[in-house]
Amino acid sequence: MTFSDPSAGHSTATFPQLRDWGLIWDSYDPAVHGAHRMPHFYTAVRHENWWGSAVQMDVLLALAKKHGIPVAWVTPAQTLSRLAAAGADHDDKLAVLVDSEDAIQALCRLKLDECTDEWIAGEVEAGEKAMAAWSDGHREAAACLAVAGVEQMLHNLTHVPRGRGAHGRLQKAGKKKPNDYLPKHQYVLAPLNAFYTPYDPGRGDAVPTTLSRHAVVHHLPLSHLSPGHCIIAVMLLISIIRETQERYDNIRDDLLMQASD
């Protein structure tokens, strides 16, 4: 069975072409089609870690929104394939993450090393501390630092102001429908739908099944910080830092283009 890249031979692309090509790229499975180089235009509409996972976009979105798993930047393609094939229960997904911990940690390390912009030096330092704790086997400490450290970055990335109702607006940012032509940014934010699930221990609410910012900050039942949830917390932090780096790279590129006009 062969795989044919629809973008081969193209030096430019329209938005409709990128949308249509993406649907074909999503079917690429190296186990079936053999090794193929990532197309030049692939990262315009997809995250590089999705190449070769053969996981469809709706499945990726469900993993992020329903289970709170950061699918952008930090989850290896093989792990994405295993997550898609795992049972529907949240614990089934967590088991895959724990089993893939070394590969996930290695990719998180690689993505954090790509974050060199001076505008996010403080955020990168927080990421380094979380990674160090995780590497040393202190998952819970890493997770608590990640949950505490990621929130201001989320406000910056989503432009959601602090104040009354901010957490609800951050959750709403995770619910948005991806853009038909340039969808990949929304997949970075999709885990916020689960991360900001409303929870108030004072009302006797049940602790959310998925990793919960509110449970960690306001209640912290250690049972909630399972190995899988700790991994998700650090993944979320690193993915948001890496997305912020991408955003600033684009801003600098735009400024350079304007200066050259």
Legacy VTK file of the C-alpha trace (Angstrom):
# vtk DataFile Version 3.0
C-alpha trace
ASCII
DATASET POLYDATA
POINTS 261 float
0.000 0.000 0.000
1.464 3.341 -1.024
1.125 6.886 0.265
1.209 9.832 -2.113
1.843 13.345 -0.797
-0.663 15.655 -2.539
1.578 18.668 -1.966
4.556 17.211 -3.828
5.822 19.599 -6.488
3.989 22.622 -5.051
5.952 25.694 -3.994
2.861 27.612 -2.863
-0.473 26.611 -1.388
-3.904 28.130 -0.898
-5.885 27.734 2.313
-8.377 25.322 0.679
-5.472 23.235 -0.611
-3.905 23.067 2.848
-7.242 22.014 4.311
-7.701 19.239 1.750
-4.099 18.059 1.877
-4.324 17.808 5.644
-7.060 15.198 5.383
-4.764 13.035 3.268
-1.735 13.634 5.484
-3.792 12.467 8.483
-4.034 8.999 6.930
-0.279 8.466 6.772
0.819 5.471 8.845
4.512 4.502 8.595
3.690 0.945 9.652
1.503 0.622 6.563
3.042 3.052 4.076
6.715 2.919 4.997
8.911 5.897 5.849
7.993 9.240 4.285
9.454 12.652 4.994
7.134 15.211 6.551
5.767 17.479 3.771
7.069 21.033 3.647
3.607 22.527 4.183
2.570 20.079 6.917
3.242 22.336 9.911
1.147 25.131 8.431
-1.963 23.182 9.443
-0.766 20.334 11.691
1.573 19.943 14.649
4.798 18.171 13.769
4.290 15.481 16.430
1.120 14.312 14.651
2.986 13.195 11.525
2.761 9.424 11.229
0.261 8.942 14.053
-2.618 8.286 11.601
-4.980 9.732 14.219
-7.843 11.756 12.780
-8.414 15.331 13.879
-11.713 14.643 15.623
-10.068 11.931 17.729
-7.208 14.264 18.660
-9.726 16.907 19.683
-11.616 14.434 21.868
-8.410 13.339 23.593
-7.657 16.971 24.393
-11.124 18.264 25.306
-12.574 15.223 27.057
-9.463 13.823 28.729
-7.381 16.997 29.053
-4.412 15.407 27.279
-2.107 17.931 25.563
-1.922 16.498 22.051
0.010 19.411 20.550
3.819 19.563 20.630
4.566 17.105 23.450
2.878 13.755 22.723
4.905 11.422 20.454
3.109 10.153 17.346
3.293 6.548 18.533
1.750 7.532 21.866
-1.060 9.350 20.048
-1.764 6.176 18.083
-1.903 4.151 21.284
-4.154 6.697 22.984
-6.568 6.566 20.054
-6.643 2.768 20.176
-7.011 2.540 23.968
-10.333 2.045 25.733
-12.689 4.973 26.142
-12.304 5.155 29.924
-10.099 7.951 31.274
-8.017 5.450 33.218
-7.270 3.624 29.958
-5.818 6.824 28.522
-3.787 7.489 31.668
-2.320 3.980 31.515
-0.975 4.720 28.027
0.638 7.948 29.233
2.319 6.224 32.168
3.571 3.424 29.929
4.931 6.038 27.485
6.380 8.301 30.172
10.015 8.107 29.011
9.146 8.986 25.407
6.858 11.824 26.510
9.493 13.191 28.863
12.101 13.101 26.090
9.848 15.038 23.704
8.980 17.574 26.408
12.708 18.056 26.964
13.248 18.610 23.242
10.379 21.101 22.946
11.489 23.081 25.993
15.006 23.311 24.567
13.480 24.989 21.501
12.139 27.824 23.673
14.871 30.439 23.546
13.008 33.741 23.217
14.075 36.300 25.813
10.431 37.320 26.223
9.646 33.992 27.907
12.808 33.445 29.940
10.828 33.250 33.203
8.366 30.761 31.774
11.192 28.582 30.491
12.803 28.630 33.937
9.538 27.357 35.436
9.489 24.635 32.798
13.066 23.677 33.643
12.205 23.359 37.337
9.174 21.199 36.576
11.186 19.000 34.225
13.934 18.614 36.829
11.454 17.479 39.469
9.848 15.060 37.017
13.204 13.636 35.930
14.152 13.114 39.587
10.994 11.094 40.163
9.074 13.794 42.053
5.973 13.721 39.868
3.649 15.416 42.367
6.043 18.327 42.931
6.466 18.720 39.184
2.702 18.687 38.668
2.003 21.291 41.371
4.625 23.632 39.905
3.224 23.077 36.412
-0.377 23.786 37.450
0.631 26.927 39.348
3.014 28.133 36.666
0.882 27.658 33.584
-2.019 29.955 34.465
-0.457 33.339 33.693
0.842 31.899 30.418
-2.704 30.834 29.567
-4.009 34.334 30.240
-1.308 35.745 27.969
-1.914 33.225 25.198
-5.726 33.479 25.215
-5.946 37.208 26.057
-8.450 36.318 28.783
-8.107 38.988 31.509
-7.916 38.053 35.162
-10.861 38.792 37.431
-14.303 37.405 38.148
-15.283 34.688 35.695
-11.760 34.317 34.284
-11.590 30.574 34.863
-14.892 30.081 33.084
-13.572 32.093 30.145
-10.394 30.016 30.078
-12.506 26.870 29.955
-14.547 28.441 27.162
-11.291 29.040 25.249
-10.808 25.276 25.304
-14.271 24.639 23.879
-13.876 26.652 20.681
-14.264 24.928 17.350
-10.963 24.740 15.435
-10.626 26.937 12.381
-11.366 24.966 9.203
-8.268 26.213 7.403
-5.702 26.736 10.184
-6.887 24.494 13.015
-3.746 23.577 14.908
-3.677 26.474 17.421
-6.998 25.451 18.963
-5.668 21.981 19.730
-3.147 23.585 22.104
-5.985 25.178 24.079
-8.470 22.285 23.921
-7.204 20.650 27.181
-8.447 23.740 29.059
-11.975 22.411 28.663
-11.144 19.619 31.132
-8.490 21.484 33.131
-10.984 24.172 34.189
-13.959 21.896 34.869
-15.982 23.715 37.554
-15.241 22.295 40.995
-15.878 23.697 44.470
-15.042 21.448 47.428
-17.032 23.800 49.665
-20.205 22.792 47.824
-19.408 19.121 48.173
-18.644 18.716 44.463
-17.116 15.423 43.412
-13.470 15.736 42.389
-13.292 15.830 38.573
-12.135 12.673 36.843
-9.695 14.572 34.658
-6.788 16.694 35.879
-8.361 19.698 37.580
-6.700 23.022 38.228
-9.246 23.753 40.961
-8.707 20.440 42.749
-4.933 20.940 42.822
-5.077 24.582 43.932
-8.009 24.502 46.376
-8.218 20.959 47.703
-5.281 18.780 46.545
-6.438 15.246 47.232
-3.236 13.312 46.587
-5.250 10.584 44.895
-6.069 13.135 42.185
-2.356 13.544 41.468
-2.045 10.109 39.971
1.050 9.382 37.855
-0.973 9.988 34.680
-2.356 13.318 35.873
1.101 14.451 36.962
2.406 13.680 33.476
-0.475 15.626 31.910
0.259 18.653 34.120
3.864 18.945 32.970
2.889 18.209 29.373
0.410 21.091 29.510
3.018 23.480 30.871
5.605 22.586 28.231
3.088 22.658 25.382
1.925 26.135 26.392
5.506 27.397 26.676
6.303 25.955 23.234
3.166 27.478 21.722
4.115 30.833 23.224
7.548 30.526 21.624
5.808 29.870 18.294
3.601 32.913 18.771
6.570 35.172 19.489
8.516 33.741 16.557
5.603 34.752 14.330
5.451 38.226 15.855
9.162 38.765 15.260
8.856 37.498 11.691
6.002 39.957 11.063
8.026 42.837 12.527
10.997 41.970 10.329
8.783 41.852 7.232
7.266 45.230 8.095
10.726 46.711 8.648
11.880 45.471 5.240
8.935 47.031 3.379
LINES 1 262
261 0 1 2 3 4 5 6 7 8 9 10 11 12 13 14 15 16 17 18 19 20 21 22 23 24 25 26 27 28 29 30 31 32 33 34 35 36 37 38 39 40 41 42 43 44 45 46 47 48 49 50 51 52 53 54 55 56 57 58 59 60 61 62 63 64 65 66 67 68 69 70 71 72 73 74 75 76 77 78 79 80 81 82 83 84 85 86 87 88 89 90 91 92 93 94 95 96 97 98 99 100 101 102 103 104 105 106 107 108 109 110 111 112 113 114 115 116 117 118 119 120 121 122 123 124 125 126 127 128 129 130 131 132 133 134 135 136 137 138 139 140 141 142 143 144 145 146 147 148 149 150 151 152 153 154 155 156 157 158 159 160 161 162 163 164 165 166 167 168 169 170 171 172 173 174 175 176 177 178 179 180 181 182 183 184 185 186 187 188 189 190 191 192 193 194 195 196 197 198 199 200 201 202 203 204 205 206 207 208 209 210 211 212 213 214 215 216 217 218 219 220 221 222 223 224 225 226 227 228 229 230 231 232 233 234 235 236 237 238 239 240 241 242 243 244 245 246 247 248 249 250 251 252 253 254 255 256 257 258 259 260
